[in-house]
Structures are given as C-alpha cells and as structure tokens.
Amino acid sequence: AAAGNARETPWGNIVELYDVLMKILPSPVVALNRAMAIAQHEGPAKGLNAVRAIEDASRLATYPFYAAVLGELELRCGHAEVARKHFQEARRLARNEAERRFLENRFEECTRKTLS
C-alpha cells in the first residue's frame, strides 16, 4: 500500500504472502491472485503457468476474473486474439455494470491490438 505505483510494489514479497495464505487457507481464488502477483514479479508467461497450475480451477469457471486474468496475461504475452476471447468470456460472466465496463475496455484494447 506504500508503493507509489505498480512498478515500485514489492511483488516478490506479495508472492511470499500469497504462499503463506495458500498454506493456511488455500482456494482457487487465492491461487488466482497469487498467479497475478507472480506475473507482476516474474512476467506474464510465469503468471500464465501459475494460472494453469491452479488445482480445482473448474471452480472458477463462472468467476469473471478467472477469464479476465487469462485475457490480461495473454495480452501481455502479445497474444491479442487469444486474450480477446478470454475477455469476451469474462464480459459475459460479469456480475454488474462496473465489471462489464472494465472488461469491455480490455476487450476493446485486444481488438485494437489485433487490428494493428
């Protein structure tokens, strides 16, 4: 919370905290958040590997941010068309208008990158 921006955030420390949380209260959502912290710390490909390694990931099938994380990390890896499909699914699963708007913006970013 003290970092001025994402770049200054101690992502390695955050991954370590998620590791502890996974030991005391494991869940697919905690694992998904840990995967994003890994992506921030080690890069999107490592984050994707962590997402793909989530046990019981099927429990996240209707959670819009599972598809959104996949979309974000695929986009960061340069796979805009794959990312676009994930954001389309996330948008379909959105639970409210704010989520829908956020996910629509990410979907449109993928579309721009696909067309360029």
N, C-alpha and C positions, 0 to 999 in steps of 0.2 A: 504494500500500500504506500510505501515511502518513495518508490521509484517515480521519476518524472514522466517516464514513458515506457512502452513495452521493451524497448532496446536496453534500458537500464535495469530492467527487472531481473532479479537473480533466479532465472528459470531452473538452474540446477538444484537450488535449494527447494524450489517448489516441487520438482520431481521427487526429491527425497521425502518431502512431507506427504505427497500422494502415496509413496511407497509405504510409509508408516500407516496411513489411513487404510490402504489395501490390506494390511495385516490385521487391523483391529475391526474394520467394518467394510469388508470387500463388497463391491457391487459393480455391475456393468457401467453405471453412470460415473462412479468414481474412476473406473478404468478408462472411460472415455475422456474425462477431464485430465487424467494423467497423460494420456496419449497426446492431447493438445499441448500440455506443458513440455513433453518430450519434443514435439515438433518445434516449439519455440526455442528450445535449448539446443537441439541437435539437427534440426532441419525437417522439412515436410516428409521426406521419404522414411525417416526413422519413425515419425509420428504415424504414418500410414501403417507401417509394420506393427506398431503398438496397437492400433485400432483393430487390425486383422487378427491379432492375438487375444482379443478380449474373449474370455470364457463367457458362455451364456449370452453372446451378442444377440441372439434371437430375441431376447427380452427387450432389446432396443428397437425392434422393428417398427414400432409405431411412435417412437420418440423422434420428433423432427430434427433434433440437433445431432443425432447419430448420422443421418444423411447429410446434414449441413457440415459436420466435421469432415466427412469423406469428401464432400464437394470442395471445401476450403483447402484441404491438403492436396487434392488432385490439382486444383487450380494453381497452387504454389509450386507444384512439380511441373507445371507447364502443360497439363492435360485438360485444357479448357472444355472440350466436348464431353469428356467423362464427367468433369466437375458439374457441367450444366445439367446433366441427367440427375445427379445427386441433389442439386439444389431444386430441381423441378419436383423431385420426390419430397424433399423437406418442405417445400412450399405447400404441397398437397396435404401434408400432415400437420401444418401449422395450427396452433390451438387458438390463436387470436389474431386480430388485425395487425398489431405491432410486430409479431413474429412474421406474419405474411409479408409485410412491407420490407422488413430486413432481408428476408430470404429472396424476395423479388429483386431487390437491388443486387444481391450476389449473383442471381440467375442472369440478370442483365449484364453484369460485368463479364460473365463467362461468354455470353453471346457476343459482346464487343470483341473479346479476345479471339473467339472462334472466327469471326468475320475479318479480322485484321491479318 
